[in-house]
Amino acid sequence: MKYTVLVVDDELEAQKRLLLHLGRLDGLQLLEADTNGKEALETIRLKSPDIVFLDVEMPEMNGIDVLANCNPPYPYIIFVTAYNQYAVEAFEQNAVDYILKPYTFERIQKALDRAIEMIQKDRLASINENFKELLFSLSRNNKGNTNAIFINRIAVKSIGETTFIPVEDVIHIEAADQYVEVCTNKKKYTVRESMDKLEKSLDPKSFFRTHRSFIVNLDCVSAIETVDKHISLVKLNNGNKVKLSNNRKQDFKAKMNF
């Protein structure tokens, strides 16, 4: 299987050097390189590369903003830059790796191997998730079977590690651009997932989507606050408040036996 790779760098010599290294490796399909962030976003949208080697300081739009503005399906981003001050922000946005110039062929190969390993793991997880969804769909369509299949933990992937959060520890979930944030009493986790897909995987007896941007654990709801006739808030037992849409209010009250 070949993995499509995009190189983005405004310095032509840096482009050539990186493409030369990547050309020595098997299993890659190299796309025509881009020289700025806006070009990169358009290429990512049109061609959906698996892996992007991305510079940080570029005209039009820098590499961090490119990563922040990508839409699904998300590429696996490897930063290659002369600037080390963006590393923390890059990893917070789930970059695969952060390579400082000057680099060696071995360093590029190591980052690429890491990206491919993550792609393979994520694709296997996606297959498993799709299988679960199929079983869930079959169970819902089978009138004699009410035992639907829901997840009991949420996987949070980071560089070199996957953390599993038991769903009973989740207080609420909120949309965050192209990601979601899963909030517990101890920490807030960023997950590469859509609200719609995550909502379908959670047991509706325990979780309710109060707003297009919020899902709450019903066991963690402490109160409903009415601000005015148009605005209501759900208060959670950790003190946080989330929005309750008017068109979801009656269903929410029914869930809460209110």
N, C-alpha and C positions, 0 to 999 in steps of 0.2 A: 504494500500500500504506500502511495506517495502522499506526503504532507505538503500543502501549498504554503510558501513562505514569502512574506513581503518585507523588503528592506526600506526604511524611511530615514533619510539623512540629507541635509542640505549641502553637505560637503561632498563633492563628486569623488574625490580621492578616497574618502572614508567609505562611501558606497562601494567603490570598486574593490577595496580591500576586503570588506565584509562579504561581498558576493563571491570573491575568489575563494575565501575560506569555505563558504557554504557549498560552492561548486565541487569541493573535494569530498563531500559527504553524499552517501547514497540515500535514496528514498525521498528526495526533496524535489518539488517543482517550484522553481524560483519565478516569481512574478516580476514584471518591470518595476524597478525601484521608483519611489516617490521622493520629492525634495522638500515638502512642507506638510504641515498638519492637515490642512484642508484637503489637499490631494489624497493624503492617507485615509482620511475618513470616507471619502468618496470611493476609493478602491476597496476599502473594507466593506462598505455597503454593497458594492456591485459584485465583488468576487469572493467575499467571505473567506479570506485566507485562514489557515489553521493557526499559523504562528506569525507574529510581527516583530521584527527587530527594529526598535524605535529610538531615535535620537530624542533628546529633551529640548535643547535650545534650538528652535527653528523659527523661520519667519511665518507669518499668518496665524499659526496656532502651535503652541509647544506640545511636547509629547505627553505631558501629564493631562492636558486638556483633551487630547485625542483619546486617551484611555477613558477619561470620565464621560466622553460623549459617544462612545461606541454603543450600538444597540445589538440585541440578539440577532444572530448567533455570535457570541463574543469570541474574539480571537485570543490566543494566549500570547501575552505581551512580554517581550524581553527588552529592557532598556539597555542601550549601548551609548554611553555618554562620557564626556570629560568632566561632568559636574556631579559631585557626590552629595550635594545638599538636598537633592530631591528623593533620595533613596527611601526615607521613611514614608513619605507621601505615596510613592510608587507601590510599596508593599501594602500599604493600607488599602489601596485600590486593587489588590490582588494581582499585581504583576508577578510573572513567573520568576524573573531574575533581574539583576541590576549589575551590568558590566561596566567597569570604568576603563576608559582609554588611557594608555595603550593596552591592548589585550593580546593574548596568544590564540593560536588556532585551538589549542586544547581547552581554553576557557570558553570559547564559542561552542565547541562540541559538547562540553559539560552542560551548558545552559540549554542547548537544543535537546540533549538526552532527557533533561528534567522536564522540558515542555512536552515532549512526546510521551513520557511516562504519565504525566498528568492527563493528557488527552485520552490515552488508553484507559486510565482508571475512570475518568469521567464518562466515557462512552459506555463502559461496562456498567457503571452505576445507572446511566440513563436507560440502558436495556433492562436492567432489573426494575427500575422505577416504572417503565412502560409495561412490564409484565405485571407488576402490582396493580397498575391502573386497569389493565385488561381484566384481571381477576375481580377487581372492585366493580367494574362495569357489568361483568357477567353476574356477579352476586346481586347487584341492584335489579337486573333484568329478570332474575329468577324470583318469581313472587313467593315461592315456597322457602326461600332462603334469605333471612334478614341479617346474616352475619357478614357485614361488609368488612373489607380489609383496610385499615388505616395505619399510618406510620406511628411508631411509639418513640421515635427519636429523630432529630434533625441533624444532618451532617453538615459541618462547617469546615470547608476546605481552606487550608492556608499552605504556604510553602513547606513541603516536607512533612505535613501533618494534617490529619483530619480529626476534628473534635466532634463528639456526639452529644447532643443536648437532649435529655429526656423531655418529652413534650409536657409532662406534668410540671416541669420547672419553668416553662414559658409563661410569662405574665401577659405580654402582648407582642404583636408583630406589626411593623409599620413599613410602608413603601419608602424606598430611598433611591430615587432615580431608577437605574436599571437593576438595582439590587433590592433586597429586603433586609431589615434589621430585626433580629430576634432578640427580644429583651427578657432577661431573667432578673432575679433580685441581685445577682452578683455582677452581671456583665451584659453588655450589648454586643451581639455578634452580627457581622455582615455576611450574608449568604447570597450566592449567585443563583437566584431563583426568582420566578415571577409570583406575584400575589395570587393570581388565579390558580396556578398549579399547586402552590402550597396549600391554599384553601381546600382544594379538592382532596388533598392527601390527609387532612386532619379530620378527626371524628367530630361531626356537627353536634354531637351531644355535649362536647366539652369546649368547642371553639365556635365563635360567631364573628362574622365580618360586619362590623358596625358601620363601616364607611369604606369607600373604595381604597383608602390608604391604610386601614387598620383592621386587624383581627385580634380579638381578645379571648383569653382563657376565661370561660364563664365562672369557674371556681374562684377567680381572682377579682371578680367585680364586687365592689363594696357599695356603690350608689349610682343613681342616675341624677344628673343635675340639669334642670331646664333653665337655660340662660334667657331665652325669649321664645316666641312661638316658632321661630325658624331654626334655632340652635339648641342642641342638647349635647351633653357630655357624659361619658361613662367614666366614673371614678374607679380606679383600681386600688387593690390593697397595699400597693407600694407608694401610693400618693399621686401617681401619674394620672392624667386625664386624657382621653382620646375622644374624637368626634363620633357622634351618632347621627347618621343621615335620617332625615324625616321619612324617607321611603322604606327604611329598615326598622323604624322604631317599633311598629306593632309586632313584627316578628321577634324582635329582641325581647320585648315585654313578655311575649308568650313563652320564650325560652326561659325567662327568669320567673315564670309563674306570677307575673305582675299585671 
